[in-house]
Every structure is written in structure tokens, then in C-alpha cells.
Amino acid sequence: MARRFWWAGVLVGLFGCVIQNLSPETRLRDSVIELNEGARWGRMDVASGFVAPPFRPQFKLSHMRWGRDIQIADTEILGMNPHTDEEGEGAFSRVTVRWYDQNTMVLASTVIRQTWQKHKQTFLLTNESIESGHPGLLVIPEVEQSAQPARKQEEYENFEDDSQWSSIY
């Protein structure tokens, strides 16, 4: 008899965990936390797993300075809305990021609005924009042009003249 109650308790507990993990609120919350914690600690491999493939290149560029030129001090989730339309779009989150510019060591604060799309059993980030605060957090750095002059073609790179190989063969 006790064994039946034990199994019933285990099944009810497992069923409760499954039901809780199916709610859109829980799935969005998990995605928001994983992405922002991964980005905060420099784990861009983890963070980019929660980014939609079309947005991934821009995400990587806008977070390229994180961990080098920008040190994240703290992140705080201000709110989330998991409700989506028929295409799975419309969910959003608002996150405050407090960060240091390593060049000036000034503490700045930025509120980011993140747009999410429901994808299978999770949510993927489709856009980020600055809602308020310091605008420098998501700035995409300009590509630095090399200041070196073009390399002159060396003599050994000119294969039209085979005389240099005559002593070998």
C-alpha cells in the first residue's frame, strides 16, 4: 500500500514539473535569463544559442566589445511579456545593464528592449534596441582599416621565371 502512494506521489511531482515547464512565461523567462547571463559573463557561445539565426551576426557584432572594452557590472530583468501572435512574434523583455567603459572607467546604465519569437519549445531573440540610458552599450565598432601599405610582390612569388629552380632539378 505504501508503495502505491509513493509511486502516486512521484507521478504527481513529475507531472507538476512538466506542466510548469510548458507555460510560455516560464520558457521566455528561461531564455531571457540564459541569454543575458551568458552575455554578461562573456559566454557568447551560450548566449548566441538563444538568438535567431538571421539576427545572430548583428548580435555578435553589437556584443563584440563586451568583456574587452565594456565590463558588465550587473543586469536586471525589468519585465517580460510572453504573449505572441499567430507567427510566434511579439514577445519582449526589458533588461537594465549597468556597465563600465574600460577606457574611462565610468559606470553607465542602459535599458535594452529585447524582442523574442517563439520557436518550437523556446523563445529566440530577434532584435535588441536601446530604450533609455547610455547609447554606447550596443554600438557596433567600425572596422579598422590596416594602416600598412600593400605588400610588394616578392621575387620568390613570381613563378614566371623558373631560373631559381634550375639548380634543384
Backbone as a ProteinNet text record, in pm:
[ID]
protein_1_A
[PRIMARY]
MARRFWWAGVLVGLFGCVIQNLSPETRLRDSVIELNEGARWGRMDVASGFVAPPFRPQFKLSHMRWGRDIQIADTEILGMNPHTDEEGEGAFSRVTVRWYDQNTMVLASTVIRQTWQKHKQTFLLTNESIESGHPGLLVIPEVEQSAQPARKQEEYENFEDDSQWSSIY
[TERTIARY]
81.8	0	86.9	188.4	277.7	349.7	379.2	448.6	360.8	230	138.3	134.6	128.3	128.8	260.1	368.7	499.2	501.3	456.7	453.6	357.6	244.5	148.8	210.7	282.2	349.2	455.4	532.1	635.1	570.8	464.1	397.3	335.8	273.6	215.8	326.3	438.2	550.7	607.4	627.2	678.5	580	451.7	350.4	346.5	360.4	362.1	480.9	597.8	716.4	696.9	638.1	616.3	518.8	410.6	310.2	370.7	450.9	509.4	604.3	682.5	778.2	711.4	584.1	516.2	460.4	457	397.1	489	430.5	511.9	591	534.4	604.2	734.9	729.9	849.1	952.9	909.2	1004.2	1069.3	991.9	1050	1145.8	1105.1	1191.9	1324.8	1319	1442.2	1531	1472.1	1550.3	1613.3	1536.5	1587.6	1703.5	1686.6	1791.8	1916.7	1901.2	2017.3	2093.6	2022.3	2089.3	2163.5	2097.2	2158.6	2269.5	2256	2364.2	2484	2457	2566.7	2642.5	2569.7	2634.2	2708	2650.5	2714	2849.6	2858.9	2983.4	3073	3044.5	3131.8	3113.9	3007.3	2979.5	2891.5	2949.2	2871.8	2827.2	2896.8	2851.6	2717.3	2701.4	2574.3	2468.3	2504.2	2407.9	2358.8	2448.1	2406.5	2318.2	2313.3	2221	2075.7	2053	1917.9	1885.9	1965.3	1946.2	1901.8	1799.8	1751.6	1864.1	1880.9	1990.8	2000.2	1890.3	1906.6	1962.9	1940.2	1987	2124.3	2171.8	2296.3	2418.2	2441.6	2559.6	2556.1	2440.2	2429.8	2448.2	2394	2410.2	2557.7	2629.7	2772.5	2850.5	2817.2	2886.1	2855.4	2729.1	2692	2741.1	2777.5	2829.7	2979.6	3043.8	3185	3273.1	3237.1	3318.8	3298.3	3193	3164.4	3276.9	3329.4	3437.3	3575	3584.1	3711.8	3705.3	3631	3618.8	3507.4	3413.7	3299.2	3295.8	3290.5	3279.6	3140.2	3064	2927.4	2933.3	2873.4	2870.7	2749.5	2633.9	2511.1	2404.3	2316.9	2199.4	2076.4	1966.8	1841.6	1726.7	1646.6	1530.1	1418	1374.7	1270.1	1130.8	1114.6	983.1	984.6	880	865.9	719.7	696.9	563	572.1	524.6	539.1	431.2	335.4	223.8	268.9	230.6	272	150.8	173.5	67.9	74.4	4.4	-2.3	133.8	220.7	352.9	454.4	413.6	504.6	583.4	547	620	545.2	616.9	553	596.7	663.8	711.9	829.3	840.8	953.3	994.8	1115.7	1166.9	1240.6	1250.2	1326.5	1431.1	1556.5	1668.2	1753.6	1785.7	1879.6	2018.6	2113.7	2253.2	2334.5	2404.4	2497.3	2637.1	2715	2841.6	2946.5	3073	3187.4	3249.6	3278.4	3361.8	3505.1	3580.8	3715.4	3809.9	3780.2	3866.8	3849.8	3728.6	3702	3673	3640.8	3602.8	3484.2	3393.2	3270.5	3158.1	3080.4	2966.6	2850.2	2797.7	2683.4	2569.3	2450	2331.6	2252	2207.6	2131.1	2014.7	1896.9	1781.3	1766.1	1767.1	1756.4	1619.1	1556.7	1431.8	1468.7	1437.4	1467.1	1336.9	1334.5	1217.2	1244.5	1145.3	1160.9	1056.3	1090.1	996.5	991.2	870.4	852.9	900.4	985.8	1040.3	1038.4	952.7	933.9	901.2	987.4	958.8	1031.9	1089.3	1163.8	1138.5	1206.4	1199.7	1339	1346.5	1473	1469.7	1581.3	1593.9	1597	1513.6	1509.6	1555	1561.9	1606.4	1638.3	1731.8	1764.6	1772.5	1718.5	1729.9	1743.1	1805.8	1823.2	1697.7	1638	1515.8	1547.3	1647.4	1688.4	1828.2	1887.6	2020	2131.2	2249.8	2369.5	2361.9	2381.4	2366.9	2488.3	2598	2720.8	2728.3	2631.3	2639.8	2633.4	2547.5	2527.9	2587.2	2679.7	2740	2826.2	2804.8	2885.9	3013.4	3130.6	3255.2	3282.9	3341.9	3379.5	3501.3	3508.2	3621.1	3741	3849.7	3969.8	4042.5	4073.2	4147.1	4294.6	4359.1	4500.9	4579.2	4669	4749.1	4873.3	4893.7	5011.9	4989.1	5094.9	5081.3	5071.3	5019.8	5007.1	5145.1	5151.6	5278.4	5328.4	5456.4	5514.9	5533.4	5515.2	5531.5	5679.4	5709.5	5847.8	5893.8	6026	6081.8	6042.6	6040	6008	5861.5	5778	5637.7	5612.1	5711.9	5697.1	5736.1	5636.9	5663.5	5679.8	5678.9	5700.2	5845.3	5936.1	6077.7	6117.5	6146.2	6181.3	6331	6409.3	6553.5	6596.9	6518.9	6556.4	6548.9	6478.3	6462.3	6561.5	6637.8	6724	6829.9	6877.9	6981.4	6925.1	6796.8	6736	6711.7	6674	6635.3	6746.7
-118.9	0	126.3	125.4	242.2	262.7	151.2	160.1	231.4	206.2	272.2	423	462.4	605.2	670.4	597.6	650.9	675.4	576.7	593.2	704.5	713.6	820.1	957.5	968.9	1095.6	1132	1032.5	1057.2	1102.8	1036	1072.9	1212.3	1245.7	1379.1	1484.7	1458.3	1552.5	1572.1	1463.4	1473.9	1545.2	1514.7	1578.9	1728.8	1767.8	1909.9	1982.3	1917.7	1979.2	1996	1895.5	1902.7	2014.7	2024.8	2128.1	2267.2	2285.4	2416.6	2456.4	2363.6	2395	2420.4	2391.7	2413.6	2554.8	2630.5	2763.8	2857.6	2944.4	3039.8	3134.7	3171.9	3261.2	3199.5	3071.2	3002.1	2988.7	2953.1	2936.8	3069.1	3177.7	3307.8	3350.9	3333	3369.9	3295.8	3164.9	3086.4	3136.5	3168.9	3218.5	3354	3443.3	3576.6	3565	3482.9	3466.4	3405.1	3297.7	3230.2	3321.8	3393.5	3482.8	3594.2	3660.7	3775.5	3735.6	3624.2	3577.7	3530.9	3462.2	3420.9	3540	3641.1	3761.1	3837.4	3842	3915.3	3856.5	3724.8	3659.3	3624	3678.4	3656.3	3522	3450.8	3320.3	3340.9	3399.2	3429.2	3303.1	3191.5	3066	3024.8	3042.9	3012.2	3113.8	3241.3	3347.2	3336.6	3311.2	3307.4	3187	3089.6	2978.2	3019.1	3135.2	3187.3	3302	3315.2	3420.9	3357.4	3414.7	3363.6	3374.2	3272.3	3273.1	3398.4	3457.7	3579.8	3698.8	3703.1	3814.2	3787.4	3664.7	3625.7	3708.4	3736.4	3818.3	3957.8	4022.8	4155.5	4146.7	4043	4024.1	4011.1	3929.9	3910.9	4040.6	4118.1	4245.8	4346	4354.9	4453.6	4415.6	4289.7	4245.6	4215.3	4250.2	4219.8	4285.9	4403.6	4478.5	4432.1	4353.2	4307.5	4215.2	4242.5	4161.6	4216.5	4305	4368.3	4517.4	4592	4736.9	4772	4680.7	4702.4	4589.5	4627.2	4530	4541.2	4432.7	4433.5	4421.5	4517.3	4515.6	4438.6	4458.6	4398.3	4400.8	4302.3	4302.8	4278.4	4338.6	4322.3	4315.2	4211.2	4196.4	4281.7	4380.9	4472.1	4417.4	4341.2	4287.1	4205.4	4124.2	4038.1	4030.5	4013	3989.2	3870.5	3752.1	3632.9	3615.9	3706.7	3690.2	3716	3624.5	3632.6	3626	3661.3	3648.5	3509.2	3488.9	3357.4	3310.3	3404.9	3369.4	3349.5	3366.8	3349.7	3474.5	3588.3	3712.4	3800.4	3893.1	3989.9	3983.5	3876.6	3869.3	3965.6	4026	4116.1	4112.8	4159.3	4175.5	4308.2	4360.6	4483.2	4450.4	4484.6	4449.6	4573.9	4600.3	4707.1	4646.9	4709.1	4665.8	4781.4	4756.6	4854.4	4807.2	4898.1	4857.2	4967.2	4923.5	5014.6	5018.7	5139.4	5156.4	5146.4	5048.3	5024.3	5141.2	5223	5337.2	5450.6	5472.1	5584	5539.4	5411.4	5354.9	5428.5	5473.1	5538.9	5435.9	5429.3	5338.4	5398.6	5323.2	5368.1	5268.6	5312.6	5227.3	5240.3	5126.1	5123	5026.4	5066.5	4976.8	4928	4795.6	4732.6	4668.7	4689	4619	4505	4384.1	4265	4208.2	4182.1	4124.6	3976.8	3894.3	3749	3688.8	3573.8	3498.2	3355.3	3304.9	3167.8	3073.4	2979	2882	2745.2	2657.5	2523.7	2535.9	2485.6	2487.1	2598.2	2694.3	2801.1	2933.6	3035.8	3167.5	3204.5	3271.3	3317.1	3468.5	3533.5	3678.3	3716.9	3814.1	3858.9	4003	4080.1	4219	4273.3	4366.8	4439.9	4587.4	4670.3	4814.4	4882.4	4998.2	5074	5156	5134.8	5206.3	5336.2	5332.3	5453.3	5432.3	5540.7	5533.2	5558.6	5516.3	5540.7	5460.3	5524.7	5455.2	5372.8	5377.1	5312.4	5162.7	5103.7	4961.5	4870.6	4900.5	4813.1	4869.8	4963.6	5023.9	4920.7	4908.4	4817	4891.2	4837.8	4908.3	4910.2	5021.6	5031.7	4943.9	4885.6	4801.1	4891.2	4861	4941.4	4898.8	4996.4	4968.3	4956.4	4862.9	4842.5	4963	5014	5130.3	5090.3	4959.3	4912.8	4924.9	4964.8	4969.9	4829.3	4821.5	4690.9	4628.1	4498.7	4427	4414.5	4439.7	4426.8	4278.9	4244.6	4105.9	4070.8	3968.7	3925.8	3848.8	3839.6	3769.9	3623	3561	3418.6	3390.9	3493.6	3474.4	3483.3	3524.2	3535.6	3401.8	3323.5	3189.7	3187.3	3303.2	3307	3276.2	3310.2	3285.9	3161.8	3052	2926.5	2910.9	3013.4	3000.8	2971.2	3011.4	2985.7	2837.3	2758.3	2616.4	2530.5	2591.1	2512.7	2434.4	2483.4	2411.7	2293.4	2290.6	2181.6	2060.7	2081.1	1969	1924.3
0	0	0	83	90.5	-42.7	-108.9	-237.3	-340.7	-339.6	-432.9	-408.9	-281.8	-250	-292.3	-274.7	-314.9	-465.7	-544.7	-690.6	-732	-665.7	-697	-668.7	-558.8	-526	-628.4	-673.7	-774.8	-905.7	-947.7	-1072.3	-1065.3	-954.1	-938.6	-942.2	-876.2	-877	-1016.5	-1090.5	-1227	-1318.3	-1303.9	-1386	-1357.4	-1231.4	-1195.7	-1256.8	-1258.9	-1320.6	-1470.6	-1534.5	-1678.8	-1712.2	-1637.5	-1662.9	-1643.9	-1539	-1513.2	-1626.1	-1679.1	-1785	-1919.2	-1933.5	-2060.1	-2074.5	-1967.7	-1977.5	-2056.1	-2140.4	-2217.1	-2127.1	-2013.6	-1921.7	-1874.5	-1839.4	-1791	-1900.7	-2020	-2130.8	-2169	-2172.8	-2204.1	-2093.4	-1969.6	-1857.3	-1864.3	-1891.4	-1901.7	-2014.9	-2129.1	-2243.1	-2212	-2150.1	-2116.3	-2017.5	-1916.1	-1815.3	-1877.1	-1952.7	-2011.4	-2106.1	-2192.4	-2287	-2213.7	-2121.9	-2055.5	-1958.8	-1890.8	-1803.8	-1886.6	-1996.8	-2084.4	-2139.5	-2185.4	-2239.7	-2130	-2012.1	-1901.8	-1867.3	-1863.7	-1822.6	-1940.1	-2057.2	-2172.5	-2239.5	-2209.1	-2269.5	-2391.8	-2496	-2616.2	-2688.8	-2666.8	-2725.8	-2666.5	-2536.1	-2469.8	-2511.1	-2506.7	-2538.8	-2682.6	-2777.3	-2917.9	-2948.4	-2860.1	-2876.6	-2859.1	-2799.1	-2778.2	-2873.3	-2979.5	-3078.4	-3209.7	-3272.6	-3401.5	-3505.1	-3589	-3687.3	-3773.7	-3822.3	-3902.6	-3823.6	-3692.5	-3609.9	-3548.4	-3554.5	-3487.8	-3529.5	-3659.2	-3694.2	-3631.3	-3632.5	-3571.6	-3420.6	-3358.2	-3214.1	-3178.7	-3254.6	-3226.9	-3245.2	-3347.8	-3369.4	-3258.3	-3217	-3115.6	-2976.3	-2955.3	-2825.9	-2831.8	-2942.3	-2961.9	-2855.5	-2811.3	-2715.4	-2571.2	-2546.7	-2411.4	-2364.8	-2245.9	-2192.1	-2226.1	-2324.6	-2360.1	-2329.3	-2408	-2389.7	-2291.7	-2274.7	-2185.7	-2083.4	-1956.9	-1848.4	-1788.6	-1791.9	-1739	-1587.2	-1518	-1372.1	-1320.1	-1385.2	-1334	-1442.4	-1439.8	-1527.1	-1440.3	-1480.6	-1407	-1506.7	-1495.9	-1582.5	-1524.2	-1602.1	-1555.3	-1579.9	-1686.8	-1717.4	-1844.4	-1859.5	-1976.8	-2016.3	-2146.5	-2198.1	-2293.6	-2253	-2336.6	-2443.1	-2449.7	-2543.2	-2686.2	-2776.3	-2916.2	-3007.6	-3133.8	-3233.9	-3297.2	-3408.2	-3472.7	-3524.2	-3563.1	-3614.7	-3502.7	-3379	-3266.7	-3232.9	-3292.7	-3268.3	-3169.6	-3110.1	-3022.3	-2877.7	-2837.5	-2700	-2684	-2566.1	-2543.3	-2397.2	-2373.4	-2237.9	-2230.8	-2110.3	-2085.5	-1980.5	-2011.5	-1924.5	-1900.9	-1774.6	-1741.6	-1731.5	-1798.8	-1793.6	-1737.7	-1628.1	-1573.2	-1611.3	-1669.1	-1729	-1719.6	-1728.9	-1727.9	-1866	-1912.5	-2030.7	-1979.3	-2025.5	-1973.6	-2000.9	-2101.6	-2132	-2031.4	-1984	-1893.2	-1750.6	-1730.9	-1601.1	-1538.8	-1623.8	-1579.8	-1583.6	-1475.9	-1469.5	-1546.8	-1641.4	-1721.6	-1704.5	-1735.7	-1727.1	-1856.4	-1908.1	-2032.3	-2016.2	-2061.9	-2065	-2208.4	-2223.9	-2355.4	-2368.3	-2482.6	-2515.2	-2608.8	-2567.7	-2646.6	-2701.5	-2831.1	-2896.3	-2920.5	-2888.7	-2895.3	-2987.6	-3043.3	-3125.8	-3072.7	-3061	-3015.2	-3124.8	-3087.6	-3182.5	-3115.6	-3163.1	-3105.7	-2957.4	-2869.7	-2726.4	-2651.3	-2723	-2657.3	-2728.4	-2684.8	-2747.8	-2795.9	-2912.5	-2968.6	-2985.1	-2954.5	-2967.8	-3114.7	-3153	-3292.5	-3309.8	-3198.8	-3210.3	-3071.7	-3067.5	-2945.6	-2980.1	-2893.9	-2914.5	-2779.1	-2780.6	-2657.3	-2633.4	-2517.5	-2480.8	-2408	-2320.6	-2248.9	-2192.4	-2147.2	-2087.4	-2187.4	-2151.4	-2232.7	-2362.3	-2477.4	-2605.9	-2648.7	-2574.1	-2619.1	-2598.5	-2532.8	-2499.3	-2620.9	-2715.3	-2831	-2959.7	-2947	-3065.6	-3136.8	-3266.1	-3347	-3385.6	-3346.5	-3377.2	-3526.7	-3571.5	-3711.9	-3736.1	-3853.8	-3888.9	-3913.3	-3842.7	-3858.8	-3985.2	-4068.3	-4190.6	-4155.7	-4216.8	-4193	-4244.2	-4161.1	-4198.1	-4276.8	-4294.7	-4366.2	-4516	-4589.7	-4735.6	-4792.5	-4911.8	-4976.7	-4990.6	-4968.2	-4971.8	-5114.7	-5133.4	-5266.1	-5297.1	-5420.8	-5461.2	-5455	-5381.2	-5364.5	-5487.3	-5501.5	-5617.1	-5617.8	-5499.9	-5494.5	-5523.1	-5524	-5556.9	-5706.2	-5782.2	-5926.6	-5988.4	-6026.5	-6078	-6229	-6291.9	-6436.4	-6470.8	-6381.9	-6404.9	-6326.3	-6395.3	-6329.8	-6308.5	-6333	-6320.9	-6178.1	-6081.3	-5942.8	-5907.8	-5988.2	-5961.2	-6041	-6129.1	-6217.5	-6142	-6029.5	-5955.8	-5878.1	-5854.7	-5778.4	-5866.7	-5990.9	-6076.1	-6161.9
[MASK]
+++++++++++++++++++++++++++++++++++++++++++++++++++++++++++++++++++++++++++++++++++++++++++++++++++++++++++++++++++++++++++++++++++++++++++++++++++++++++++++++++++++++++

